[in-house]
Amino acid sequence: MPNNPQTKLRLSLLNSGVAGLDEVLGGGFPRHSLYLIQGLAGSGKTTMACQIGFAHAVKGEKVLILTLIAETHGKMLNHLSNFSFFDEELIGKNILMFGGYNELVKGGLDGLLQLITGMLAKHNADILIIDGFRSVRDSSPSTIGLSEFMLSLNSLVASMECTTFLLSPTEGNVADSENTLVDGLIELSQHEKGMQLIREIKVFKIRGGKHLLGRHVFEVGEDGIVVYPRLEAISTANRTEDSASNALVGFGIPGWNNITKGGVNKGSTTELLGNPGVGKTLMGLHFIYEGLQRGEPCLIVGFYESPMRLLAKARSINIDLERFIDNGQLQIIWNPPLELSVDALAHQILENIGARKVSRLFVDGMDGLLDIIMHVGRARSFLTAFVNELRSRNVTSFFTRELAYLGNKLPENFDSSPSSILYENIMLLQYVEISGINYRQIAVLKLRQNGYDSANHIMLISDNGISIGRSVSTEKLTQEIIKNNALNNEPQ
């Protein structure tokens, strides 16, 4: 066949059946290859491999499970039966289980290889899982002998067209034969911070594939393993551009729309920065309510106030959100910032936005979001990726951020650089004392792409919600006039 530069050979990929894993792998496992899944005891190797096996057995493919020194078949099946992917009817039919330790002890690596060759030839297997592969190294073969075994095994599974997974209780990308001579190397590990622990997966190599680099969080639940690809890696790989728009999105507060000359740009991100109790959440609720009244699908993400408390707070200012909850136009994602994966939460938010075509997002409590980012130094890169994903989907987003102090000046050690980088618009809500009375004030610190009134304005909260009053300078002058008149009229 003549060479054609337009012809591209494409590897056939085996879908893992593990949610999120194929995205990390770059589409799946190239078929008929040899893979090593490694990790210390309890990391999830057997669960992941068997989940892959059951996903293909249910489609009629033949899966062989060969155990060396590992748990008994009975125990393995008993543990797997807790997962929804387990199907007992497949055992003995499309999933066959064998023991190979005796052949390894009696015949060494040659004896084990003969056993595997016979199994593949007899059962015409599509997938082979070898559990307890560390026993091969523990059988004390020479370095050359182990390398020859790995090469023979790789050639065997390729010629027999059987995708094979080796499970080994080791960690690290070391220059051992079982690491260098496999087609793919995957590590399952755990990351600990204080008393918290999360599970992570890292793909060192996939020959013929373009996998996502770095660590990615995964969880083990009733459906088995679910992988949440790291948002920064996805954002870098996809490199989607912002959906710029000149259309303006209002706040639902007439006075504030006037100050901002119509609102903020559609698809932009806004930070509501302020003291505790100053009205950040209420302002966000006005923003969401405005969108709901216009027929837009909206989403609220919260960390500290439960949905019931949030709905009650909205009712207190004459905002009825329940009817929009009932018809599905508004949804609330609420998670206390405790044992929560930020990657899982980001996946849930973006999936909700994509499925419902959400146009307005209100994240109430940026501090809660930052608290669940476990890796030191990751916050800025994660938030950058998250905000970029929102922009690419043309979602207009509000984030509240708390200033844990009282006063009308930013503290000297306040780090404003993340705000400047992440948000197109920044609103500052603070308390200001005027003649011994604490008033709420609001001001625009940053507003991209349109002009605004830069003065501080009094913000009033009543049973009918938020309203924006005169500038603080005018209010101060009025108060001083009243005060001076009172002093001048006092009897001498």
C-alpha positions as CSV (number, residue, x, y, z in Angstrom):
1,M,0.0,0.0,0.0
2,P,1.5,3.4,-1.0
3,N,2.2,5.8,1.8
4,N,-0.5,8.4,2.2
5,P,0.4,11.4,4.4
6,Q,-3.3,11.9,5.0
7,T,-3.8,8.4,6.4
8,K,-3.7,8.1,10.2
9,L,-3.6,4.9,12.1
10,R,-5.9,5.1,15.1
11,L,-5.7,2.8,18.0
12,S,-8.9,1.0,19.1
13,L,-9.7,2.2,22.6
14,L,-11.3,0.1,25.4
15,N,-13.7,2.2,27.5
16,S,-13.0,1.6,31.2
17,G,-16.6,1.8,32.4
18,V,-15.3,3.9,35.3
19,A,-16.9,7.3,35.4
20,G,-14.3,10.0,34.7
21,L,-11.4,7.6,34.1
22,D,-11.5,7.7,30.3
23,E,-11.2,11.5,30.3
24,V,-8.0,11.2,32.3
25,L,-6.7,8.4,30.0
26,G,-7.4,10.5,26.9
27,G,-10.3,8.4,25.7
28,G,-9.7,5.0,27.2
29,F,-7.1,2.2,27.2
30,P,-5.5,1.3,23.9
31,R,-6.7,-2.3,23.4
32,H,-4.5,-5.5,23.4
33,S,-1.9,-3.8,25.7
34,L,-0.4,-4.5,29.1
35,Y,-1.1,-2.2,32.0
36,L,0.1,-2.0,35.5
37,I,-2.2,-0.6,38.2
38,Q,-0.2,-0.1,41.4
39,G,-0.9,1.3,44.9
40,L,-0.7,0.3,48.5
41,A,-3.2,-2.0,50.2
42,G,-6.7,-0.5,50.3
43,S,-6.1,2.0,47.5
44,G,-8.7,0.5,45.2
45,K,-6.8,-1.5,42.6
46,T,-8.9,-4.6,42.7
47,T,-12.1,-2.6,42.7
48,M,-11.1,-0.5,39.7
49,A,-9.9,-3.5,37.7
50,C,-13.0,-5.6,38.4
51,Q,-15.2,-2.6,37.7
52,I,-13.6,-2.5,34.2
53,G,-14.1,-6.3,33.9
54,F,-17.8,-6.2,34.8
55,A,-18.4,-3.3,32.5
56,H,-17.3,-5.5,29.5
57,A,-18.6,-8.8,30.8
58,V,-22.1,-7.4,30.8
59,K,-21.6,-6.6,27.1
60,G,-20.8,-10.3,26.4
61,E,-17.0,-10.1,26.4
62,K,-14.9,-12.7,28.2
63,V,-13.0,-11.6,31.3
64,L,-10.5,-13.8,33.2
65,I,-9.3,-13.0,36.7
66,L,-6.1,-14.7,37.8
67,T,-5.0,-14.4,41.4
68,L,-1.6,-15.1,42.8
69,I,-1.1,-14.2,46.5
70,A,-4.2,-12.2,47.2
71,E,-7.6,-12.6,48.9
72,T,-9.5,-15.8,48.1
73,H,-12.1,-15.8,45.3
74,G,-14.9,-16.0,47.8
75,K,-13.7,-13.0,49.7
76,M,-13.2,-11.0,46.5
77,L,-16.7,-11.7,45.3
78,N,-18.1,-10.9,48.7
79,H,-16.5,-7.5,48.7
80,L,-17.4,-6.8,45.1
81,S,-21.1,-7.7,45.8
82,N,-21.4,-4.4,47.7
83,F,-21.1,-2.4,44.4
84,S,-23.9,-1.8,41.9
85,F,-21.8,-3.0,39.0
86,F,-21.6,-6.5,40.4
87,D,-23.7,-9.1,38.7
88,E,-23.5,-12.6,40.2
89,E,-25.0,-14.2,37.0
90,L,-21.8,-13.2,35.1
91,I,-19.5,-15.3,37.4
92,G,-18.7,-18.6,35.8
93,K,-20.1,-17.4,32.5
94,N,-18.4,-14.3,31.2
95,I,-16.2,-13.8,34.2
96,L,-13.9,-16.8,35.0
97,M,-11.7,-16.9,38.1
98,F,-8.4,-18.9,38.4
99,G,-5.6,-19.3,40.9
100,G,-2.0,-19.2,39.7
101,Y,0.2,-19.2,42.8
102,N,1.0,-23.0,42.7
103,E,2.2,-22.7,39.1
104,L,4.4,-19.8,40.0
105,V,5.9,-21.7,43.0
106,K,6.4,-25.0,41.1
107,G,7.3,-23.8,37.6
108,G,8.6,-20.3,38.2
109,L,7.9,-17.6,35.6
110,D,7.9,-20.1,32.8
111,G,5.2,-22.1,34.6
112,L,3.1,-19.0,35.1
113,L,3.5,-17.9,31.5
114,Q,2.4,-21.4,30.3
115,L,-0.7,-21.2,32.5
116,I,-1.6,-17.7,31.1
117,T,-1.0,-18.9,27.5
118,G,-3.3,-21.9,28.0
119,M,-6.0,-19.8,29.7
120,L,-6.1,-17.2,26.9
121,A,-6.0,-19.9,24.1
122,K,-8.8,-21.9,25.7
123,H,-11.2,-19.1,26.6
124,N,-10.5,-16.5,23.9
125,A,-10.4,-13.8,26.6
126,D,-10.9,-10.1,25.9
127,I,-9.7,-8.9,29.3
128,L,-7.2,-10.5,31.7
129,I,-6.8,-9.3,35.3
130,I,-3.8,-10.6,37.3
131,D,-4.2,-9.7,41.0
132,G,-1.3,-9.9,43.4
133,F,1.4,-9.4,40.7
134,R,4.0,-8.4,43.3
135,S,4.3,-12.2,43.9
136,V,6.2,-12.4,40.6
137,R,9.0,-10.1,41.9
138,D,8.9,-11.8,45.3
139,S,9.6,-15.1,43.6
140,S,13.2,-13.8,43.4
141,P,13.8,-14.0,39.6
142,S,16.9,-12.5,38.1
143,T,16.6,-9.0,36.5
144,I,17.1,-10.6,33.1
145,G,14.6,-13.3,33.9
146,L,11.9,-10.8,35.0
147,S,12.5,-8.6,31.9
148,E,12.2,-11.6,29.6
149,F,8.9,-12.6,31.4
150,M,7.5,-9.1,31.0
151,L,8.5,-9.0,27.3
152,S,6.9,-12.4,26.7
153,L,3.7,-11.5,28.5
154,N,3.4,-8.3,26.6
155,S,3.9,-10.1,23.3
156,L,1.4,-12.8,24.3
157,V,-1.5,-10.5,25.2
158,A,-0.9,-8.4,22.0
159,S,-0.9,-11.5,19.8
160,M,-3.9,-13.0,21.6
161,E,-5.7,-9.5,21.5
162,C,-6.4,-9.5,25.2
163,T,-6.2,-6.2,27.2
164,T,-4.4,-7.1,30.4
165,F,-4.2,-5.5,33.8
166,L,-1.5,-6.3,36.4
167,L,-2.3,-5.3,40.0
168,S,0.7,-4.7,42.3
169,P,0.9,-3.2,45.9
170,T,3.7,-0.8,45.1
171,E,4.1,2.9,44.5
172,G,6.3,5.2,42.4
173,N,7.5,5.3,38.8
174,V,10.7,3.3,39.3
175,A,13.0,1.7,36.7
176,D,11.8,-1.9,37.4
177,S,10.9,-4.3,34.6
178,E,7.2,-4.3,35.5
179,N,7.2,-0.5,35.2
180,T,9.3,0.0,32.1
181,L,8.0,-2.9,30.0
182,V,4.3,-2.3,30.3
183,D,2.3,-0.1,28.0
184,G,0.6,1.9,30.7
185,L,1.4,2.7,34.3
186,I,-1.3,3.9,36.7
187,E,-0.9,4.6,40.4
188,L,-3.7,4.9,43.0
189,S,-2.7,6.7,46.2
190,Q,-4.0,8.8,49.1
191,H,-3.3,12.4,50.2
192,E,-3.6,13.3,53.8
193,K,-4.0,16.8,55.3
194,G,-4.5,16.9,59.1
195,M,-7.3,14.4,59.8
196,Q,-8.6,14.4,56.2
197,L,-7.7,12.0,53.5
198,I,-8.6,11.8,49.8
199,R,-7.9,9.2,47.2
200,E,-5.9,10.2,44.1
201,I,-5.1,8.6,40.7
202,K,-2.0,9.4,38.6
203,V,-1.3,8.1,35.1
204,F,2.4,7.9,34.5
205,K,2.2,6.7,31.0
206,I,-0.2,5.4,28.3
207,R,1.5,4.4,25.1
208,G,-0.4,5.6,22.2
209,G,-2.6,7.9,24.3
210,K,-2.7,11.5,25.3
211,H,-3.6,11.4,29.0
212,L,-4.0,14.2,31.5
213,L,-1.0,14.7,33.7
214,G,-0.8,15.1,37.4
215,R,-3.0,13.8,40.2
216,H,-6.8,13.5,40.0
217,V,-9.2,12.8,42.8
218,F,-11.4,9.7,42.9
219,E,-14.0,8.4,45.3
220,V,-15.3,4.9,46.1
221,G,-19.1,4.6,46.5
222,E,-21.9,2.2,46.0
223,D,-21.4,2.5,42.2
224,G,-17.7,1.7,42.5
225,I,-15.0,4.2,41.6
226,V,-15.8,7.6,40.2
227,V,-12.8,9.7,39.0
228,Y,-13.0,13.5,39.0
229,P,-10.4,14.8,36.5
230,R,-8.5,17.8,37.9
231,L,-10.2,21.0,36.6
232,E,-6.9,22.7,35.8
233,A,-5.8,19.8,33.6
234,I,-9.1,19.8,31.7
235,S,-9.1,23.5,31.2
236,T,-5.5,23.4,29.9
237,A,-6.3,20.5,27.5
238,N,-9.5,22.1,26.2
239,R,-8.3,25.7,26.1
240,T,-11.7,27.1,25.4
241,E,-12.0,30.8,24.8
242,D,-14.3,33.2,26.7
243,S,-17.7,34.0,25.2
244,A,-17.4,37.8,25.3
245,S,-20.6,39.7,25.3
246,N,-21.6,43.4,25.4
247,A,-25.0,42.6,26.7
248,L,-25.7,43.8,30.3
249,V,-27.2,41.8,33.1
250,G,-29.0,43.7,35.8
251,F,-29.0,43.1,39.6
252,G,-32.7,43.5,40.3
253,I,-31.9,46.6,42.4
254,P,-32.8,49.8,40.4
255,G,-30.4,52.1,42.3
256,W,-27.5,49.7,41.8
257,N,-28.3,49.3,38.1
258,N,-28.1,53.1,37.9
259,I,-24.7,53.2,39.6
260,T,-23.3,50.6,37.3
261,K,-24.9,52.1,34.2
262,G,-27.1,49.0,33.6
263,G,-25.3,46.2,35.4
264,V,-22.5,43.8,34.5
265,N,-21.5,42.2,31.3
266,K,-23.2,38.9,30.5
267,G,-20.8,36.0,31.1
268,S,-18.6,38.0,33.5
269,T,-17.7,37.2,37.1
270,T,-18.4,39.5,40.0
271,E,-17.0,39.4,43.6
272,L,-19.2,40.8,46.4
273,L,-16.6,41.6,49.1
274,G,-17.8,42.7,52.5
275,N,-18.1,42.5,56.3
276,P,-20.2,39.9,58.0
277,G,-23.9,40.7,57.9
278,V,-23.5,43.6,55.5
279,G,-25.9,42.1,52.9
280,K,-23.8,40.2,50.5
281,T,-26.1,37.2,50.4
282,L,-29.2,39.3,50.0
283,M,-27.6,41.1,47.1
284,G,-26.8,37.8,45.5
285,L,-30.4,36.7,46.0
286,H,-31.6,39.9,44.2
287,F,-29.3,39.0,41.3
288,I,-30.7,35.5,41.1
289,Y,-34.4,36.6,41.5
290,E,-33.9,39.1,38.6
291,G,-32.8,36.3,36.3
292,L,-35.6,34.0,37.4
293,Q,-38.2,36.6,36.7
294,R,-36.8,36.9,33.2
295,G,-37.2,33.1,32.7
296,E,-33.5,32.2,33.0
297,P,-32.3,28.9,34.6
298,C,-30.3,29.8,37.7
299,L,-28.1,28.0,40.2
300,I,-27.1,28.8,43.8
301,V,-24.1,27.1,45.5
302,G,-23.8,27.5,49.2
303,F,-21.7,26.2,52.1
304,Y,-22.9,27.7,55.3
305,E,-26.7,28.3,55.0
306,S,-28.9,25.4,54.2
307,P,-31.5,25.7,51.4
308,M,-34.3,26.1,54.0
309,R,-32.5,29.0,55.7
310,L,-31.7,30.6,52.4
311,L,-35.3,30.4,51.2
312,A,-36.4,31.9,54.5
313,K,-33.9,34.7,54.2
314,A,-35.3,35.4,50.7
315,R,-38.8,35.5,52.1
316,S,-37.8,38.0,54.7
317,I,-37.1,40.6,52.0
318,N,-40.2,39.6,49.9
319,I,-38.4,37.4,47.4
320,D,-40.3,34.2,46.7
321,L,-37.9,31.5,45.4
322,E,-39.9,28.4,46.3
323,R,-42.0,28.5,43.1
324,F,-38.9,28.5,41.0
325,I,-37.5,25.6,43.0
326,D,-40.8,23.7,42.4
327,N,-40.8,24.3,38.6
328,G,-37.1,23.4,38.3
329,Q,-35.9,26.8,37.1
330,L,-33.8,27.2,40.3
331,Q,-31.6,24.6,42.0
332,I,-29.5,24.9,45.1
333,I,-26.4,22.9,45.7
334,W,-25.5,23.0,49.4
335,N,-22.5,21.3,51.1
336,P,-21.0,22.2,54.5
337,P,-17.3,22.8,53.9
338,L,-16.2,19.6,55.7
339,E,-15.1,16.3,54.1
340,L,-15.8,17.4,50.6
341,S,-13.8,17.1,47.4
342,V,-13.5,20.4,45.5
343,D,-13.0,18.5,42.2
344,A,-16.3,16.5,42.8
345,L,-18.1,19.8,43.6
346,A,-16.7,21.6,40.5
347,H,-17.8,18.6,38.4
348,Q,-21.3,18.7,39.9
349,I,-21.6,22.5,39.3
350,L,-20.4,22.4,35.7
351,E,-22.6,19.3,35.0
352,N,-25.6,21.1,36.4
353,I,-24.8,24.2,34.3
354,G,-24.4,22.2,31.1
355,A,-27.5,20.1,31.6
356,R,-29.9,22.9,32.6
357,K,-28.3,25.7,30.4
358,V,-27.8,27.8,33.5
359,S,-27.2,31.5,32.8
360,R,-26.8,32.9,36.3
361,L,-24.7,31.4,39.1
362,F,-24.5,32.6,42.7
363,V,-21.7,31.1,44.9
364,D,-22.4,32.2,48.4
365,G,-19.2,31.8,50.4
366,M,-15.9,31.8,48.5
367,D,-14.3,31.1,51.9
368,G,-16.0,27.7,52.0
369,L,-14.8,26.9,48.6
370,L,-11.2,27.7,49.5
371,D,-11.5,25.7,52.7
372,I,-12.0,22.4,50.8
373,I,-9.0,22.8,48.6
374,M,-6.6,20.4,50.3
375,H,-3.4,20.9,48.4
376,V,-1.3,23.9,49.5
377,G,-0.8,26.4,46.7
378,R,-3.6,25.0,44.5
379,A,-6.3,27.6,45.2
380,R,-5.3,30.2,42.6
381,S,-4.9,27.7,39.7
382,F,-8.1,25.9,40.6
383,L,-10.1,29.2,40.8
384,T,-8.6,30.4,37.6
385,A,-9.7,27.2,35.8
386,F,-13.1,27.3,37.4
387,V,-13.8,30.9,36.4
388,N,-12.6,30.3,32.9
389,E,-15.0,27.3,32.5
390,L,-17.8,29.6,33.6
391,R,-16.8,32.3,31.2
392,S,-16.6,29.8,28.3
393,R,-20.2,28.7,29.1
394,N,-21.3,32.4,29.2
395,V,-22.5,32.1,32.7
396,T,-22.9,35.4,34.7
397,S,-21.5,34.6,38.1
398,F,-21.5,36.2,41.6
399,F,-19.2,35.1,44.4
400,T,-19.4,36.4,48.0
401,R,-16.2,36.8,50.0
402,E,-16.1,37.7,53.6
403,L,-13.9,40.3,55.3
404,A,-13.5,39.1,58.8
405,Y,-13.3,42.5,60.4
406,L,-15.3,45.6,61.0
407,G,-14.3,49.0,59.7
408,N,-14.3,51.0,56.6
409,K,-10.8,50.3,55.4
410,L,-9.2,47.3,53.9
411,P,-6.6,45.7,56.3
412,E,-2.9,46.3,55.4
413,N,-2.3,42.5,54.9
414,F,-5.4,42.0,52.7
415,D,-4.4,40.1,49.5
416,S,-6.4,41.6,46.7
417,S,-4.4,40.1,43.9
418,P,-6.6,37.0,43.4
419,S,-9.7,39.3,43.1
420,S,-8.0,41.4,40.5
421,I,-7.0,38.4,38.4
422,L,-10.2,36.3,38.7
423,Y,-13.0,38.9,38.6
424,E,-14.0,41.4,36.0
425,N,-16.1,43.2,38.6
426,I,-15.6,43.8,42.3
427,M,-18.2,45.4,44.7
428,L,-17.3,46.4,48.2
429,L,-20.0,46.3,50.9
430,Q,-19.0,47.8,54.3
431,Y,-20.2,49.4,57.5
432,V,-19.6,53.1,57.9
433,E,-20.2,55.2,61.0
434,I,-22.1,58.4,60.6
435,S,-22.7,60.5,63.7
436,G,-22.6,57.4,65.9
437,I,-24.8,55.3,63.7
438,N,-23.6,52.3,61.6
439,Y,-24.8,52.4,58.0
440,R,-24.2,49.9,55.2
441,Q,-22.4,51.3,52.2
442,I,-21.7,49.9,48.8
443,A,-19.2,50.9,46.2
444,V,-17.7,49.7,42.9
445,L,-14.0,48.9,43.1
446,K,-13.8,47.5,39.6
447,L,-16.2,47.2,36.7
448,R,-14.9,46.1,33.3
449,Q,-16.2,47.4,29.9
450,N,-18.6,50.0,31.1
451,G,-18.6,53.2,33.2
452,Y,-19.8,53.5,36.7
453,D,-20.4,55.9,39.6
454,S,-17.3,55.5,41.9
455,A,-18.8,57.1,45.0
456,N,-19.8,55.2,48.1
457,H,-23.5,54.9,48.5
458,I,-25.7,54.1,51.4
459,M,-27.4,50.6,51.1
460,L,-30.7,50.1,52.9
461,I,-32.3,46.8,53.8
462,S,-36.0,46.6,54.5
463,D,-38.9,44.1,54.2
464,N,-39.0,44.8,50.5
465,G,-35.3,44.1,50.0
466,I,-32.2,46.2,49.2
467,S,-32.4,49.8,48.0
468,I,-29.5,52.1,47.2
469,G,-29.6,55.6,48.7
470,R,-27.5,58.8,48.3
471,S,-23.8,58.9,48.2
472,V,-22.1,58.7,51.6
473,S,-20.6,62.2,51.3
474,T,-24.1,63.6,50.9
475,E,-25.4,61.6,53.8
476,K,-22.6,62.7,56.1
477,L,-23.2,66.3,55.1
478,T,-26.9,66.0,55.9
479,Q,-26.2,64.4,59.3
480,E,-23.7,67.1,60.2
481,I,-26.2,69.8,59.3
482,I,-28.8,68.2,61.5
483,K,-26.3,67.9,64.3
484,N,-25.2,71.5,64.1
485,N,-28.7,72.8,64.0
486,A,-29.5,70.9,67.1
487,L,-26.5,72.3,68.9
488,N,-27.3,75.9,67.8
489,N,-30.9,75.6,69.0
490,E,-30.0,74.4,72.5
491,P,-30.8,77.0,75.2
492,Q,-27.7,78.8,76.6
